[in-house]
Amino acid sequence: MNLLSILEKKNIIDEKDIALIKKEAEISGNSFEKILIKTGIKQDIILKAKGEYYNIPIWELKNKSVPFEVFKYIPEESALHYKFVPLGVSDNILEVGILDPDNLDALDALNFISSNADTPFKIYLISENDFDEIYKMYKGFSGEVNRAISELDTELVKDKKIKALGEDKKVSNTDIIKEDAPVTKIVANIIHYAVEERASDIHIEHMSNSIRVRFRVDGTLSTSLMLPLKTHQAVVARLKVLSSMKLDEKRRPQDGRFSAKINNRKVDFRVSTFPSYYGEKVVIRILDTDKGVRKIDEFGLSERNLRLIKNAIKQPYGLILISGPTGSGKSTTLYSMLNETDHESKNVLSLEDPIEYNIDGISQSQVRPEIGYTFANGLRTTLRQDPDIIMVGEIRDKETAGLAVQAALTGHLVLSTIHTNNAIGVIPRLLEMEVDPFLIAPTLIIAVAQRLVRTLCPATGKPIEIEESMRKMIESQFSDLPEKYRKTLPIGKNFFDPEPNEGCPTGMRGRMAVFEIIEMNKEIEEIILKNPSDLEIQKIARKNGMLTMKEDAILKAFDKKIPFSEINTLGGEFLFEENNLEKF
């Protein structure tokens, strides 16, 4: 019985549709499943119907990963010919995904493969799309790494034979990291595919029984590869050599960096090791230097926020602070601001930990706390370098805070970052660092807070019509803004859901920042000197038209830039409660 008959018995399609589908398949050459999906029947419905008919469990790829080592069980040619692929091994049983359980030749081939490997198998029904994705792994990332590991296995076997013959031969770190060594290919493939997948970070970690490789793409970590334990020491050694770290130091964290040409563009990699229970963990931050520093106009800032930032960096002196948690894009914004300054007629210096991007015309310095060269000490030094503009990577302590404020008071424009939950929290944070209120008021120009949210793929997005009750809830979010600001807000009719397509499987790609900015004025100065509470500062900021990060996200969701689901990732009270989400 074929797929169409199964779906007809399940009342998913009508008998009259079968002839039309068969005719289209004959003309187009596409499978029944692909034609059915094209007509609007969801893939999971088709798979579930087949599973119920055959009484075979179904398996869906979704966000799962297929361990590369299972590809050794089923040859590539067999997978393509018989339309089955390995999924994993559980309790010493090989799990196999198959398209057609009625294919007796495929089942005979599986029995043969199973007996040769001395491993029983269990079959699962999978969709054609998942079969295609898993089959690509034979030639893709996992396949290339698998071949390199096979070469590494061969080298280890040779080494054991040499030892058995009594020759004094050891595999040294130099042997491990030579350019044609298998481990070099493993590391090169990991790095290459991470860049191809637009990953911002690579995590390589020892998981007791395997080595997990994860990529962070658009802010989300997902497992991309599982390596055997025997590769851990070699992979870590290779990365240490590339990053100029000490090979024999495994008890302390180390930091390093290296550069490589990937697809004819220069990419920088910042490497950090961390001693953990099972072995060293390595995290690699990917910095695509060819993309350069983005212009501040490209950040998707509202008209008000863009004006405030551009006005601030044109000031001859004062303090600009950007707040947000780690990974919220503060450094990117800081670099963009710094790049907007006048490098020709101004002396621009920066203190960074680490230097992420090089900007022509700016003297950038790497602080090194281990030798006593801290942000505070570096700031004292820069003041003797006749600076006009100073960028301090981060204000971490009261000494750096005090020096930054003093520099701003004495005629310098100072840009820095600080850790707070929102823009309003910048002022109380400076007070906690024992900066006097009468010094904050005349020096602080603007305080910026930001977070990163995922964005919809360009020209995509499924509209979600907003009901009247939800519209009132949204409008109440802005109720404490003065009318002159409220009436200019672009409140739309629809939010948007991700709309997956062939070029954008999740419907989302990339991230953008949402902002809130407080501009210092006489009213806020008076509050700081009298009663610098968050509530009082917020009242004045709202009176002057400040939008919160969540409100900025709402407007970007109306503008079809981000999905509405990203709004609630910003913390605070949920705009969309579970019972409200059901309406959509």
Disulfide bonds with the S-S distance in Angstrom:
Cys457-Cys504 1.53
